[in-house]
Each structure stands twice: as structure tokens, then as C-alpha cells.
Amino acid sequence: MTIKIYKPTKSSMQSGLGKTKKWLAEYIIETDKVKDTLMGWNSSLDTKEQIKMYFDTKEQAIEWSKKNNQQFIVIEPKERKIKAKNYASNFDMRRKEPWTH
């Protein structure tokens, strides 16, 4: 099995960056899910998909996967571009961004 190591992104329901500081290691599912015909739920016979390990650093996650003889893929996080501006910049006549409606 292969392990995916990454930093989770914030969900669309979050305004802060909580739960995005730690690195997450989880198994990549190689088997198909089975759909229950009565309830419509998806299920799997592989219980490793439920395992999620959190680490403080990427190196700790890599070390753990090497120690357990697991293949791994590291996905680097994308950097956020934050434009610092204040409320008055919305009304600035010389601003460089076009108005959007």
C-alpha cells in the first residue's frame, strides 16, 4: 500500500487556519468501494482507509513510513497569496484592480 503525506487545506466552512498546521499521513485506497443497494451507502472491505496519522513535521511522517516499510508520496502545500488591504482601498480611485460586480 502507498501512503499519501500532505498538509490538509482548510475547508470552505472554515474562516481560520485551524487543523491545517500538522502533516497528515493516510493510505491511498487501491480497492473499489462497494455500494449497498438497500441504503445507498458506500462501504469498503479495506479498513486501512480509516487510518489517519498526524505529525508535527513532514520529516516525522516520512520517518514513520520508512520505519514501517511503506511506500509514500509527499504532496507539498501551495503557498497562499494574501493581499493586504484595508477598507478604504475599496474606494480608492487609483487602485490597480478592476471593479467586479
PDB file as gemmi writes it, atoms N, CA and C in Angstrom:
CRYST1    1.000    1.000    1.000  90.00  90.00  90.00 P 1                      
ATOM      1  N   MET A   1       0.831  -1.185   0.000  1.00  0.00           N  
ATOM      2  CA  MET A   1       0.000   0.000   0.000  1.00  0.00           C  
ATOM      3  C   MET A   1       0.874   1.245   0.000  1.00  0.00           C  
ATOM      4  N   THR A   2       0.345   2.290  -0.527  1.00  0.00           N  
ATOM      5  CA  THR A   2       1.058   3.559  -0.613  1.00  0.00           C  
ATOM      6  C   THR A   2       0.426   4.550   0.358  1.00  0.00           C  
ATOM      7  N   ILE A   3       1.284   5.362   0.982  1.00  0.00           N  
ATOM      8  CA  ILE A   3       0.821   6.368   1.929  1.00  0.00           C  
ATOM      9  C   ILE A   3       0.976   7.745   1.294  1.00  0.00           C  
ATOM     10  N   LYS A   4      -0.046   8.568   1.443  1.00  0.00           N  
ATOM     11  CA  LYS A   4      -0.015   9.950   0.959  1.00  0.00           C  
ATOM     12  C   LYS A   4       0.270  10.849   2.153  1.00  0.00           C  
ATOM     13  N   ILE A   5       1.329  11.658   2.063  1.00  0.00           N  
ATOM     14  CA  ILE A   5       1.718  12.585   3.127  1.00  0.00           C  
ATOM     15  C   ILE A   5       1.487  14.002   2.613  1.00  0.00           C  
ATOM     16  N   TYR A   6       0.660  14.755   3.345  1.00  0.00           N  
ATOM     17  CA  TYR A   6       0.328  16.111   2.910  1.00  0.00           C  
ATOM     18  C   TYR A   6      -0.144  16.939   4.088  1.00  0.00           C  
ATOM     19  N   LYS A   7      -0.243  18.250   3.860  1.00  0.00           N  
ATOM     20  CA  LYS A   7      -0.833  19.166   4.827  1.00  0.00           C  
ATOM     21  C   LYS A   7      -2.258  19.438   4.375  1.00  0.00           C  
ATOM     22  N   PRO A   8      -3.260  19.136   5.206  1.00  0.00           N  
ATOM     23  CA  PRO A   8      -4.637  19.358   4.754  1.00  0.00           C  
ATOM     24  C   PRO A   8      -4.950  20.850   4.612  1.00  0.00           C  
ATOM     25  N   THR A   9      -5.808  21.158   3.664  1.00  0.00           N  
ATOM     26  CA  THR A   9      -6.232  22.541   3.467  1.00  0.00           C  
ATOM     27  C   THR A   9      -7.476  22.804   4.299  1.00  0.00           C  
ATOM     28  N   LYS A  10      -7.767  24.052   4.497  1.00  0.00           N  
ATOM     29  CA  LYS A  10      -8.966  24.382   5.267  1.00  0.00           C  
ATOM     30  C   LYS A  10     -10.192  24.128   4.407  1.00  0.00           C  
ATOM     31  N   SER A  11     -11.271  23.765   5.050  1.00  0.00           N  
ATOM     32  CA  SER A  11     -12.494  23.534   4.299  1.00  0.00           C  
ATOM     33  C   SER A  11     -13.155  24.876   3.984  1.00  0.00           C  
ATOM     34  N   SER A  12     -14.126  24.854   3.118  1.00  0.00           N  
ATOM     35  CA  SER A  12     -14.809  26.092   2.756  1.00  0.00           C  
ATOM     36  C   SER A  12     -15.661  26.619   3.903  1.00  0.00           C  
ATOM     37  N   MET A  13     -15.916  25.805   4.911  1.00  0.00           N  
ATOM     38  CA  MET A  13     -16.713  26.223   6.058  1.00  0.00           C  
ATOM     39  C   MET A  13     -15.861  26.850   7.158  1.00  0.00           C  
ATOM     40  N   GLN A  14     -14.535  26.849   6.994  1.00  0.00           N  
ATOM     41  CA  GLN A  14     -13.649  27.420   7.996  1.00  0.00           C  
ATOM     42  C   GLN A  14     -13.208  28.806   7.581  1.00  0.00           C  
ATOM     43  N   SER A  15     -13.110  29.711   8.547  1.00  0.00           N  
ATOM     44  CA  SER A  15     -12.547  31.012   8.248  1.00  0.00           C  
ATOM     45  C   SER A  15     -11.102  31.082   8.721  1.00  0.00           C  
ATOM     46  N   GLY A  16     -10.756  30.314   9.731  1.00  0.00           N  
ATOM     47  CA  GLY A  16      -9.400  30.300  10.257  1.00  0.00           C  
ATOM     48  C   GLY A  16      -8.580  29.171   9.667  1.00  0.00           C  
ATOM     49  N   LEU A  17      -7.359  29.048  10.153  1.00  0.00           N  
ATOM     50  CA  LEU A  17      -6.449  28.028   9.645  1.00  0.00           C  
ATOM     51  C   LEU A  17      -6.241  26.899  10.651  1.00  0.00           C  
ATOM     52  N   GLY A  18      -7.215  26.664  11.527  1.00  0.00           N  
ATOM     53  CA  GLY A  18      -7.116  25.567  12.466  1.00  0.00           C  
ATOM     54  C   GLY A  18      -7.117  24.230  11.736  1.00  0.00           C  
ATOM     55  N   LYS A  19      -6.461  23.248  12.290  1.00  0.00           N  
ATOM     56  CA  LYS A  19      -6.344  21.893  11.733  1.00  0.00           C  
ATOM     57  C   LYS A  19      -5.595  21.864  10.404  1.00  0.00           C  
ATOM     58  N   THR A  20      -4.801  22.878  10.105  1.00  0.00           N  
ATOM     59  CA  THR A  20      -4.014  22.875   8.871  1.00  0.00           C  
ATOM     60  C   THR A  20      -2.525  22.972   9.166  1.00  0.00           C  
ATOM     61  N   LYS A  21      -2.145  22.893  10.420  1.00  0.00           N  
ATOM     62  CA  LYS A  21      -0.738  23.063  10.790  1.00  0.00           C  
ATOM     63  C   LYS A  21       0.037  21.748  10.762  1.00  0.00           C  
ATOM     64  N   LYS A  22      -0.632  20.633  10.994  1.00  0.00           N  
ATOM     65  CA  LYS A  22       0.061  19.343  11.084  1.00  0.00           C  
ATOM     66  C   LYS A  22       0.044  18.626   9.742  1.00  0.00           C  
ATOM     67  N   TRP A  23       0.988  17.715   9.581  1.00  0.00           N  
ATOM     68  CA  TRP A  23       1.075  16.888   8.389  1.00  0.00           C  
ATOM     69  C   TRP A  23       0.239  15.639   8.605  1.00  0.00           C  
ATOM     70  N   LEU A  24      -0.431  15.192   7.555  1.00  0.00           N  
ATOM     71  CA  LEU A  24      -1.325  14.050   7.627  1.00  0.00           C  
ATOM     72  C   LEU A  24      -0.799  12.939   6.733  1.00  0.00           C  
ATOM     73  N   ALA A  25      -0.767  11.725   7.274  1.00  0.00           N  
ATOM     74  CA  ALA A  25      -0.378  10.542   6.501  1.00  0.00           C  
ATOM     75  C   ALA A  25      -1.569   9.600   6.474  1.00  0.00           C  
ATOM     76  N   GLU A  26      -2.018   9.263   5.264  1.00  0.00           N  
ATOM     77  CA  GLU A  26      -3.133   8.334   5.134  1.00  0.00           C  
ATOM     78  C   GLU A  26      -2.898   7.417   3.945  1.00  0.00           C  
ATOM     79  N   TYR A  27      -3.510   6.259   3.994  1.00  0.00           N  
ATOM     80  CA  TYR A  27      -3.338   5.260   2.943  1.00  0.00           C  
ATOM     81  C   TYR A  27      -4.137   5.651   1.708  1.00  0.00           C  
ATOM     82  N   ILE A  28      -3.555   5.390   0.542  1.00  0.00           N  
ATOM     83  CA  ILE A  28      -4.259   5.579  -0.720  1.00  0.00           C  
ATOM     84  C   ILE A  28      -5.025   4.294  -0.990  1.00  0.00           C  
ATOM     85  N   ILE A  29      -6.304   4.417  -1.224  1.00  0.00           N  
ATOM     86  CA  ILE A  29      -7.171   3.264  -1.393  1.00  0.00           C  
ATOM     87  C   ILE A  29      -6.982   2.685  -2.794  1.00  0.00           C  
ATOM     88  N   GLU A  30      -6.696   1.398  -2.856  1.00  0.00           N  
ATOM     89  CA  GLU A  30      -6.473   0.738  -4.139  1.00  0.00           C  
ATOM     90  C   GLU A  30      -7.639  -0.152  -4.541  1.00  0.00           C  
ATOM     91  N   THR A  31      -8.566  -0.375  -3.639  1.00  0.00           N  
ATOM     92  CA  THR A  31      -9.717  -1.221  -3.952  1.00  0.00           C  
ATOM     93  C   THR A  31     -10.946  -0.348  -4.167  1.00  0.00           C  
ATOM     94  N   ASP A  32     -11.870  -0.879  -4.924  1.00  0.00           N  
ATOM     95  CA  ASP A  32     -13.107  -0.148  -5.193  1.00  0.00           C  
ATOM     96  C   ASP A  32     -14.036  -0.223  -3.992  1.00  0.00           C  
ATOM     97  N   LYS A  33     -14.869   0.779  -3.882  1.00  0.00           N  
ATOM     98  CA  LYS A  33     -15.878   0.769  -2.827  1.00  0.00           C  
ATOM     99  C   LYS A  33     -17.093  -0.004  -3.313  1.00  0.00           C  
ATOM    100  N   VAL A  34     -17.795  -0.593  -2.365  1.00  0.00           N  
ATOM    101  CA  VAL A  34     -18.988  -1.366  -2.670  1.00  0.00           C  
ATOM    102  C   VAL A  34     -20.196  -0.541  -2.252  1.00  0.00           C  
ATOM    103  N   LYS A  35     -21.164  -0.420  -3.132  1.00  0.00           N  
ATOM    104  CA  LYS A  35     -22.361   0.359  -2.816  1.00  0.00           C  
ATOM    105  C   LYS A  35     -23.445  -0.585  -2.305  1.00  0.00           C  
ATOM    106  N   ASP A  36     -23.973  -0.254  -1.136  1.00  0.00           N  
ATOM    107  CA  ASP A  36     -25.062  -1.021  -0.550  1.00  0.00           C  
ATOM    108  C   ASP A  36     -26.339  -0.678  -1.310  1.00  0.00           C  
ATOM    109  N   THR A  37     -27.011  -1.679  -1.856  1.00  0.00           N  
ATOM    110  CA  THR A  37     -28.178  -1.405  -2.696  1.00  0.00           C  
ATOM    111  C   THR A  37     -29.386  -0.953  -1.887  1.00  0.00           C  
ATOM    112  N   LEU A  38     -29.493  -1.385  -0.644  1.00  0.00           N  
ATOM    113  CA  LEU A  38     -30.656  -1.016   0.161  1.00  0.00           C  
ATOM    114  C   LEU A  38     -30.558   0.417   0.675  1.00  0.00           C  
ATOM    115  N   MET A  39     -29.425   0.761   1.315  1.00  0.00           N  
ATOM    116  CA  MET A  39     -29.283   2.078   1.940  1.00  0.00           C  
ATOM    117  C   MET A  39     -28.583   3.091   1.047  1.00  0.00           C  
ATOM    118  N   GLY A  40     -27.823   2.619   0.047  1.00  0.00           N  
ATOM    119  CA  GLY A  40     -27.112   3.535  -0.827  1.00  0.00           C  
ATOM    120  C   GLY A  40     -25.779   4.002  -0.262  1.00  0.00           C  
ATOM    121  N   TRP A  41     -25.329   3.406   0.833  1.00  0.00           N  
ATOM    122  CA  TRP A  41     -24.061   3.784   1.449  1.00  0.00           C  
ATOM    123  C   TRP A  41     -22.907   3.151   0.699  1.00  0.00           C  
ATOM    124  N   ASN A  42     -21.770   3.827   0.731  1.00  0.00           N  
ATOM    125  CA  ASN A  42     -20.549   3.267   0.185  1.00  0.00           C  
ATOM    126  C   ASN A  42     -19.800   2.584   1.307  1.00  0.00           C  
ATOM    127  N   SER A  43     -19.281   1.398   1.045  1.00  0.00           N  
ATOM    128  CA  SER A  43     -18.500   0.690   2.053  1.00  0.00           C  
ATOM    129  C   SER A  43     -17.293   0.070   1.376  1.00  0.00           C  
ATOM    130  N   SER A  44     -16.369  -0.367   2.198  1.00  0.00           N  
ATOM    131  CA  SER A  44     -15.139  -0.947   1.696  1.00  0.00           C  
ATOM    132  C   SER A  44     -14.742  -2.100   2.605  1.00  0.00           C  
ATOM    133  N   LEU A  45     -14.072  -3.062   2.045  1.00  0.00           N  
ATOM    134  CA  LEU A  45     -13.578  -4.187   2.836  1.00  0.00           C  
ATOM    135  C   LEU A  45     -12.195  -3.899   3.406  1.00  0.00           C  
ATOM    136  N   ASP A  46     -11.571  -2.812   2.950  1.00  0.00           N  
ATOM    137  CA  ASP A  46     -10.234  -2.441   3.411  1.00  0.00           C  
ATOM    138  C   ASP A  46     -10.359  -1.447   4.564  1.00  0.00           C  
ATOM    139  N   THR A  47      -9.944  -1.846   5.757  1.00  0.00           N  
ATOM    140  CA  THR A  47     -10.080  -0.967   6.925  1.00  0.00           C  
ATOM    141  C   THR A  47      -8.936   0.036   7.049  1.00  0.00           C  
ATOM    142  N   LYS A  48      -7.907  -0.087   6.225  1.00  0.00           N  
ATOM    143  CA  LYS A  48      -6.785   0.857   6.312  1.00  0.00           C  
ATOM    144  C   LYS A  48      -7.181   2.262   5.861  1.00  0.00           C  
ATOM    145  N   GLU A  49      -8.272   2.393   5.121  1.00  0.00           N  
ATOM    146  CA  GLU A  49      -8.689   3.719   4.685  1.00  0.00           C  
ATOM    147  C   GLU A  49      -9.167   4.567   5.853  1.00  0.00           C  
ATOM    148  N   GLN A  50      -9.426   3.963   6.998  1.00  0.00           N  
ATOM    149  CA  GLN A  50      -9.872   4.701   8.176  1.00  0.00           C  
ATOM    150  C   GLN A  50      -8.714   5.241   9.001  1.00  0.00           C  
ATOM    151  N   ILE A  51      -7.487   4.823   8.688  1.00  0.00           N  
ATOM    152  CA  ILE A  51      -6.318   5.229   9.475  1.00  0.00           C  
ATOM    153  C   ILE A  51      -5.791   6.562   8.969  1.00  0.00           C  
ATOM    154  N   LYS A  52      -5.660   7.514   9.885  1.00  0.00           N  
ATOM    155  CA  LYS A  52      -5.071   8.820   9.584  1.00  0.00           C  
ATOM    156  C   LYS A  52      -4.106   9.137  10.708  1.00  0.00           C  
ATOM    157  N   MET A  53      -2.859   9.377  10.356  1.00  0.00           N  
ATOM    158  CA  MET A  53      -1.825   9.685  11.338  1.00  0.00           C  
ATOM    159  C   MET A  53      -1.427  11.146  11.173  1.00  0.00           C  
ATOM    160  N   TYR A  54      -1.386  11.880  12.282  1.00  0.00           N  
ATOM    161  CA  TYR A  54      -0.986  13.288  12.266  1.00  0.00           C  
ATOM    162  C   TYR A  54       0.423  13.428  12.823  1.00  0.00           C  
ATOM    163  N   PHE A  55       1.236  14.264  12.168  1.00  0.00           N  
ATOM    164  CA  PHE A  55       2.619  14.506  12.572  1.00  0.00           C  
ATOM    165  C   PHE A  55       2.883  16.003  12.606  1.00  0.00           C  
ATOM    166  N   ASP A  56       3.823  16.407  13.464  1.00  0.00           N  
ATOM    167  CA  ASP A  56       4.171  17.828  13.554  1.00  0.00           C  
ATOM    168  C   ASP A  56       4.978  18.296  12.350  1.00  0.00           C  
ATOM    169  N   THR A  57       5.834  17.419  11.809  1.00  0.00           N  
ATOM    170  CA  THR A  57       6.675  17.793  10.669  1.00  0.00           C  
ATOM    171  C   THR A  57       6.564  16.754   9.563  1.00  0.00           C  
ATOM    172  N   LYS A  58       6.941  17.170   8.365  1.00  0.00           N  
ATOM    173  CA  LYS A  58       6.956  16.266   7.225  1.00  0.00           C  
ATOM    174  C   LYS A  58       7.986  15.169   7.421  1.00  0.00           C  
ATOM    175  N   GLU A  59       9.118  15.512   8.035  1.00  0.00           N  
ATOM    176  CA  GLU A  59      10.187  14.538   8.245  1.00  0.00           C  
ATOM    177  C   GLU A  59       9.754  13.413   9.183  1.00  0.00           C  
ATOM    178  N   GLN A  60       8.946  13.737  10.193  1.00  0.00           N  
ATOM    179  CA  GLN A  60       8.437  12.701  11.094  1.00  0.00           C  
ATOM    180  C   GLN A  60       7.528  11.728  10.353  1.00  0.00           C  
ATOM    181  N   ALA A  61       6.710  12.241   9.453  1.00  0.00           N  
ATOM    182  CA  ALA A  61       5.816  11.382   8.680  1.00  0.00           C  
ATOM    183  C   ALA A  61       6.601  10.475   7.737  1.00  0.00           C  
ATOM    184  N   ILE A  62       7.632  11.019   7.114  1.00  0.00           N  
ATOM    185  CA  ILE A  62       8.469  10.221   6.215  1.00  0.00           C  
ATOM    186  C   ILE A  62       9.212   9.153   7.004  1.00  0.00           C  
ATOM    187  N   GLU A  63       9.746   9.521   8.161  1.00  0.00           N  
ATOM    188  CA  GLU A  63      10.463   8.567   9.004  1.00  0.00           C  
ATOM    189  C   GLU A  63       9.549   7.431   9.456  1.00  0.00           C  
ATOM    190  N   TRP A  64       8.300   7.754   9.820  1.00  0.00           N  
ATOM    191  CA  TRP A  64       7.346   6.731  10.243  1.00  0.00           C  
ATOM    192  C   TRP A  64       7.035   5.756   9.114  1.00  0.00           C  
ATOM    193  N   SER A  65       6.850   6.279   7.894  1.00  0.00           N  
ATOM    194  CA  SER A  65       6.536   5.395   6.773  1.00  0.00           C  
ATOM    195  C   SER A  65       7.734   4.540   6.376  1.00  0.00           C  
ATOM    196  N   LYS A  66       8.945   5.081   6.493  1.00  0.00           N  
ATOM    197  CA  LYS A  66      10.136   4.272   6.205  1.00  0.00           C  
ATOM    198  C   LYS A  66      10.322   3.185   7.255  1.00  0.00           C  
ATOM    199  N   LYS A  67      10.056   3.523   8.507  1.00  0.00           N  
ATOM    200  CA  LYS A  67      10.212   2.557   9.590  1.00  0.00           C  
ATOM    201  C   LYS A  67       9.237   1.388   9.440  1.00  0.00           C  
ATOM    202  N   ASN A  68       8.070   1.657   8.885  1.00  0.00           N  
ATOM    203  CA  ASN A  68       7.060   0.616   8.679  1.00  0.00           C  
ATOM    204  C   ASN A  68       7.108   0.010   7.279  1.00  0.00           C  
ATOM    205  N   ASN A  69       8.172   0.286   6.535  1.00  0.00           N  
ATOM    206  CA  ASN A  69       8.386  -0.272   5.188  1.00  0.00           C  
ATOM    207  C   ASN A  69       7.205   0.005   4.260  1.00  0.00           C  
ATOM    208  N   GLN A  70       6.762   1.248   4.235  1.00  0.00           N  
ATOM    209  CA  GLN A  70       5.649   1.651   3.381  1.00  0.00           C  
ATOM    210  C   GLN A  70       6.150   2.598   2.294  1.00  0.00           C  
ATOM    211  N   GLN A  71       5.601   2.465   1.104  1.00  0.00           N  
ATOM    212  CA  GLN A  71       5.874   3.438   0.056  1.00  0.00           C  
ATOM    213  C   GLN A  71       5.080   4.692   0.363  1.00  0.00           C  
ATOM    214  N   PHE A  72       5.633   5.842  -0.011  1.00  0.00           N  
ATOM    215  CA  PHE A  72       4.934   7.085   0.300  1.00  0.00           C  
ATOM    216  C   PHE A  72       5.089   8.097  -0.817  1.00  0.00           C  
ATOM    217  N   ILE A  73       4.131   9.003  -0.871  1.00  0.00           N  
ATOM    218  CA  ILE A  73       4.138  10.130  -1.793  1.00  0.00           C  
ATOM    219  C   ILE A  73       3.968  11.380  -0.948  1.00  0.00           C  
ATOM    220  N   VAL A  74       4.843  12.374  -1.146  1.00  0.00           N  
ATOM    221  CA  VAL A  74       4.755  13.627  -0.412  1.00  0.00           C  
ATOM    222  C   VAL A  74       4.170  14.691  -1.339  1.00  0.00           C  
ATOM    223  N   ILE A  75       3.106  15.324  -0.892  1.00  0.00           N  
ATOM    224  CA  ILE A  75       2.473  16.404  -1.652  1.00  0.00           C  
ATOM    225  C   ILE A  75       2.748  17.700  -0.895  1.00  0.00           C  
ATOM    226  N   GLU A  76       3.520  18.574  -1.515  1.00  0.00           N  
ATOM    227  CA  GLU A  76       3.893  19.840  -0.878  1.00  0.00           C  
ATOM    228  C   GLU A  76       2.714  20.811  -0.892  1.00  0.00           C  
ATOM    229  N   PRO A  77       2.545  21.587   0.175  1.00  0.00           N  
ATOM    230  CA  PRO A  77       1.431  22.545   0.198  1.00  0.00           C  
ATOM    231  C   PRO A  77       1.707  23.741  -0.701  1.00  0.00           C  
ATOM    232  N   LYS A  78       0.636  24.317  -1.219  1.00  0.00           N  
ATOM    233  CA  LYS A  78       0.759  25.521  -2.042  1.00  0.00           C  
ATOM    234  C   LYS A  78       0.770  26.734  -1.123  1.00  0.00           C  
ATOM    235  N   GLU A  79       1.534  27.726  -1.500  1.00  0.00           N  
ATOM    236  CA  GLU A  79       1.619  28.955  -0.708  1.00  0.00           C  
ATOM    237  C   GLU A  79       0.417  29.851  -1.013  1.00  0.00           C  
ATOM    238  N   ARG A  80      -0.156  30.407   0.024  1.00  0.00           N  
ATOM    239  CA  ARG A  80      -1.277  31.325  -0.142  1.00  0.00           C  
ATOM    240  C   ARG A  80      -0.756  32.726  -0.408  1.00  0.00           C  
ATOM    241  N   LYS A  81      -1.372  33.392  -1.363  1.00  0.00           N  
ATOM    242  CA  LYS A  81      -1.027  34.784  -1.652  1.00  0.00           C  
ATOM    243  C   LYS A  81      -2.090  35.662  -1.009  1.00  0.00           C  
ATOM    244  N   ILE A  82      -1.684  36.414  -0.006  1.00  0.00           N  
ATOM    245  CA  ILE A  82      -2.623  37.276   0.707  1.00  0.00           C  
ATOM    246  C   ILE A  82      -2.290  38.723   0.375  1.00  0.00           C  
ATOM    247  N   LYS A  83      -3.286  39.430  -0.156  1.00  0.00           N  
ATOM    248  CA  LYS A  83      -3.101  40.842  -0.449  1.00  0.00           C  
ATOM    249  C   LYS A  83      -3.569  41.643   0.758  1.00  0.00           C  
ATOM    250  N   ALA A  84      -2.660  42.359   1.338  1.00  0.00           N  
ATOM    251  CA  ALA A  84      -3.014  43.190   2.492  1.00  0.00           C  
ATOM    252  C   ALA A  84      -3.664  44.474   1.996  1.00  0.00           C  
ATOM    253  N   LYS A  85      -4.874  44.719   2.457  1.00  0.00           N  
ATOM    254  CA  LYS A  85      -5.544  45.964   2.111  1.00  0.00           C  
ATOM    255  C   LYS A  85      -6.522  46.310   3.224  1.00  0.00           C  
ATOM    256  N   ASN A  86      -6.918  47.543   3.244  1.00  0.00           N  
ATOM    257  CA  ASN A  86      -7.855  47.984   4.269  1.00  0.00           C  
ATOM    258  C   ASN A  86      -9.179  48.375   3.609  1.00  0.00           C  
ATOM    259  N   TYR A  87     -10.127  48.756   4.416  1.00  0.00           N  
ATOM    260  CA  TYR A  87     -11.460  49.085   3.914  1.00  0.00           C  
ATOM    261  C   TYR A  87     -11.443  50.280   2.968  1.00  0.00           C  
ATOM    262  N   ALA A  88     -10.591  51.244   3.233  1.00  0.00           N  
ATOM    263  CA  ALA A  88     -10.539  52.450   2.396  1.00  0.00           C  
ATOM    264  C   ALA A  88     -10.047  52.146   0.988  1.00  0.00           C  
ATOM    265  N   SER A  89      -9.298  51.070   0.817  1.00  0.00           N  
ATOM    266  CA  SER A  89      -8.793  50.755  -0.523  1.00  0.00           C  
ATOM    267  C   SER A  89      -9.915  50.331  -1.468  1.00  0.00           C  
ATOM    268  N   ASN A  90     -11.082  49.966  -0.938  1.00  0.00           N  
ATOM    269  CA  ASN A  90     -12.220  49.641  -1.800  1.00  0.00           C  
ATOM    270  C   ASN A  90     -12.711  50.863  -2.571  1.00  0.00           C  
ATOM    271  N   PHE A  91     -12.472  52.050  -2.044  1.00  0.00           N  
ATOM    272  CA  PHE A  91     -12.975  53.276  -2.642  1.00  0.00           C  
ATOM    273  C   PHE A  91     -11.865  54.117  -3.271  1.00  0.00           C  
ATOM    274  N   ASP A  92     -10.671  53.583  -3.362  1.00  0.00           N  
ATOM    275  CA  ASP A  92      -9.540  54.309  -3.928  1.00  0.00           C  
ATOM    276  C   ASP A  92      -9.716  54.412  -5.446  1.00  0.00           C  
ATOM    277  N   MET A  93      -9.623  55.598  -5.982  1.00  0.00           N  
ATOM    278  CA  MET A  93      -9.806  55.803  -7.418  1.00  0.00           C  
ATOM    279  C   MET A  93      -8.594  55.350  -8.214  1.00  0.00           C  
ATOM    280  N   ARG A  94      -7.457  55.218  -7.593  1.00  0.00           N  
ATOM    281  CA  ARG A  94      -6.232  54.855  -8.289  1.00  0.00           C  
ATOM    282  C   ARG A  94      -5.836  53.391  -8.078  1.00  0.00           C  
ATOM    283  N   ARG A  95      -6.751  52.577  -7.654  1.00  0.00           N  
ATOM    284  CA  ARG A  95      -6.381  51.181  -7.397  1.00  0.00           C  
ATOM    285  C   ARG A  95      -6.186  50.438  -8.710  1.00  0.00           C  
ATOM    286  N   LYS A  96      -5.353  49.411  -8.657  1.00  0.00           N  
ATOM    287  CA  LYS A  96      -4.950  48.713  -9.869  1.00  0.00           C  
ATOM    288  C   LYS A  96      -5.898  47.593 -10.258  1.00  0.00           C  
ATOM    289  N   GLU A  97      -6.716  47.131  -9.323  1.00  0.00           N  
ATOM    290  CA  GLU A  97      -7.637  46.043  -9.625  1.00  0.00           C  
ATOM    291  C   GLU A  97      -8.891  46.603 -10.290  1.00  0.00           C  
ATOM    292  N   PRO A  98      -9.421  45.928 -11.285  1.00  0.00           N  
ATOM    293  CA  PRO A  98     -10.671  46.398 -11.908  1.00  0.00           C  
ATOM    294  C   PRO A  98     -11.845  46.115 -11.006  1.00  0.00           C  
ATOM    295  N   TRP A  99     -12.884  46.904 -11.170  1.00  0.00           N  
ATOM    296  CA  TRP A  99     -14.104  46.705 -10.409  1.00  0.00           C  
ATOM    297  C   TRP A  99     -14.785  45.453 -10.921  1.00  0.00           C  
ATOM    298  N   THR A 100     -15.268  44.643 -10.002  1.00  0.00           N  
ATOM    299  CA  THR A 100     -16.047  43.480 -10.398  1.00  0.00           C  
ATOM    300  C   THR A 100     -17.413  43.568  -9.738  1.00  0.00           C  
ATOM    301  N   HIS A 101     -18.425  43.212 -10.439  1.00  0.00           N  
ATOM    302  CA  HIS A 101     -19.785  43.290  -9.898  1.00  0.00           C  
ATOM    303  C   HIS A 101     -20.327  41.926  -9.654  1.00  0.00           C  
TER     304      HIS A 101                                                      
END                                                                             
